[in-house]
Amino acid sequence: MYSQKVIEHFQKPHNLGKMKDPDGVGEVGNPVCGDLMKIYIKTAKGKKGEEIIKDIKFETLGCVAAIATSSMVTEMAKGKTFAEAQKIKFSDVEESLGSLPPVKKHCADLAVRALRAAIADYQKIE
Amino acid sequence: MFQKIYLDYAATTPVDPEVFEVMRPYFFEEFGNPSSIHQFGQKAQEGVVKARHQAADFLNCQVNELIFTSGATESNNSVIKSFGRNAELAKSLGGKPHLIVSQVEHECVLASSQVVEKEGLAEVTYLPVNREGLVEIEELEEAIKPNTVLVSMMYVNNEIGTIQPIAEIGKFLAELNKKRQQKIYFHSDVAQAINYLDCDTKKLGVDFLTLSAHKIYGPKGVGALFIREGSPFLRFIDGGEQEFKRRAGTHNAPGIIGLGAAINKVRSEKLKLKSLEGLRDKLIGGVSEKISYAFLNGSREQRVANNANFRFEGVEGEAVVMALDLEGIAISTGSACAARSLEPSHVLLALGLNALETHSSVRFSLGRYTNGQEIDRVLDVLPKIIERLRNISGNIKGDGLVERGKLPDDFGC
């Protein structure tokens, strides 16, 4: 049912855990299927002075796809500028995982929304 | 490679090797169509007749009160739609017939009920259950109206294993019927009960009863429907004289014969029930000992011998099922994430669980071939899985989370 990459991220998630003193926190939930995702980011100024995501962590209460997509989105966003991170689409997450069953594609969307929520949270404070 | 452990017997069972041996000739030498008048047909027909006797014997009914179908789904559809669409019945009632089904019935009973409702042909009451998952007779009594014609309650719930008071309801309805103009007929889906409880149609007081072969170590694709003599029944499948003109279609001879052999074997297997219950209790005890915030869904006492449905706070059901699957252990979940429709289990919702709680639930259903070693392995592996998944979810509880937007249409949901 799931691709090899999805199973890998499920069994050994990347960037898992809480963050101490995060700069931004994005928490999203899907009441229909019950996945809850929380993404923490720490920001810094990059070489050219632009904002980058220095560190990123996640926590997810959800199915295999939810865990894998949130893990993957943190991997994709780490070290990127805000502009680059904002460009990440759910299809990018899905592609990086190989594939997702049609009924699980919304998990990739939720992961992207969690990331954007974290950035938005930081920018609000800014 | 891990030893594979199957704990999803409520979903389906393997065919018992002895049952298969009884079926085998009917695929090859005795392959005739039981309706054919030549030797080939007659030999096959003998097999079907014998199966019918075996089932009637088990259920304590007459052979002509039993028809074979393609399974419990067809049997349930037939009963509900037969009452819902009965124009003659509606005429004699001077209005729509009223059906009462419990909220924890199998999807096919609920769906059929909704269909006849939507067709404008019948009224339906979906009776709630209490937090234990049990129907209360007082609530049933309140729901009954002059135009009530059918009550349908499953004996053992497939998801949470709770046992409804079917015999009690049967007696209650029998008493009520003495004073009523319109008789209320009583149907019970006993597919999950046959292995474990007495399904004597007279003791239960049912007029209709559904069973399925693949839940009792028989083949898939065949089931039966008991129709008490004198009960109204509209043919669901037309076009042949089979099954006393009640259900057309060439007999699935090997399947029917398998059903007969399987149901015949249930009695002797019932002697092992105590030990199965012991294994189930060992699982429940072990889980409660080793895993915090683990709860049983549904009544502890009114529970069938093989079922343990748990919810584990802080984890999601599909993730638990997949993690166990990676260890070679098979169970199932009512979590929405595992359903193609992404909807949470209606049974768990009917218990009063909130959405998050339904998502955190999984079902273990033991069976004929389960042994102590398998339970030991589960108790070894499961706590670690729950811990790992709780680590991934942190303390995320979703308090105050608002994401109520409708899912976009292009996500394949």
Chai-1 contact restraints between the chains, C-beta under 6 A:
chainA,res_idxA,chainB,res_idxB,connection_type,confidence,min_distance_angstrom,max_distance_angstrom,comment,restraint_id
A,K18,B,G394,contact,1.0,0.0,6.0,A-B,restraint_1
A,V28,B,E403,contact,1.0,0.0,6.0,A-B,restraint_2
A,G29,B,G398,contact,1.0,0.0,6.0,A-B,restraint_3
A,G29,B,L401,contact,1.0,0.0,6.0,A-B,restraint_4
A,G29,B,E403,contact,1.0,0.0,6.0,A-B,restraint_5
A,V32,B,L342,contact,1.0,0.0,6.0,A-B,restraint_6
A,V32,B,L407,contact,1.0,0.0,6.0,A-B,restraint_7
A,C33,B,A336,contact,1.0,0.0,6.0,A-B,restraint_8
A,C33,B,C337,contact,1.0,0.0,6.0,A-B,restraint_9
A,C33,B,L342,contact,1.0,0.0,6.0,A-B,restraint_10
A,G34,B,A336,contact,1.0,0.0,6.0,A-B,restraint_11
A,G34,B,A355,contact,1.0,0.0,6.0,A-B,restraint_12
A,G34,B,H359,contact,1.0,0.0,6.0,A-B,restraint_13
A,L36,B,I396,contact,1.0,0.0,6.0,A-B,restraint_14
A,L36,B,G398,contact,1.0,0.0,6.0,A-B,restraint_15
A,K38,B,I396,contact,1.0,0.0,6.0,A-B,restraint_16
A,E59,B,S393,contact,1.0,0.0,6.0,A-B,restraint_17
A,E59,B,G394,contact,1.0,0.0,6.0,A-B,restraint_18
A,E59,B,I396,contact,1.0,0.0,6.0,A-B,restraint_19
A,L61,B,E316,contact,1.0,0.0,6.0,A-B,restraint_20
A,L61,B,S393,contact,1.0,0.0,6.0,A-B,restraint_21
A,L61,B,I396,contact,1.0,0.0,6.0,A-B,restraint_22
A,G62,B,E316,contact,1.0,0.0,6.0,A-B,restraint_23
A,C63,B,E316,contact,1.0,0.0,6.0,A-B,restraint_24
A,C63,B,E318,contact,1.0,0.0,6.0,A-B,restraint_25
A,C63,B,A319,contact,1.0,0.0,6.0,A-B,restraint_26
A,C63,B,C337,contact,1.0,0.0,6.0,A-B,restraint_27
A,V64,B,A319,contact,1.0,0.0,6.0,A-B,restraint_28
A,V64,B,M322,contact,1.0,0.0,6.0,A-B,restraint_29
A,I67,B,I392,contact,1.0,0.0,6.0,A-B,restraint_30
A,P102,B,G412,contact,1.0,0.0,6.0,A-B,restraint_31
A,V103,B,R340,contact,1.0,0.0,6.0,A-B,restraint_32
A,V103,B,G412,contact,1.0,0.0,6.0,A-B,restraint_33
A,V103,B,C413,contact,1.0,0.0,6.0,A-B,restraint_34
A,K105,B,F411,contact,1.0,0.0,6.0,A-B,restraint_35
A,K105,B,G412,contact,1.0,0.0,6.0,A-B,restraint_36
A,H106,B,L407,contact,1.0,0.0,6.0,A-B,restraint_37
A,H106,B,F411,contact,1.0,0.0,6.0,A-B,restraint_38
A,H106,B,C413,contact,1.0,0.0,6.0,A-B,restraint_39
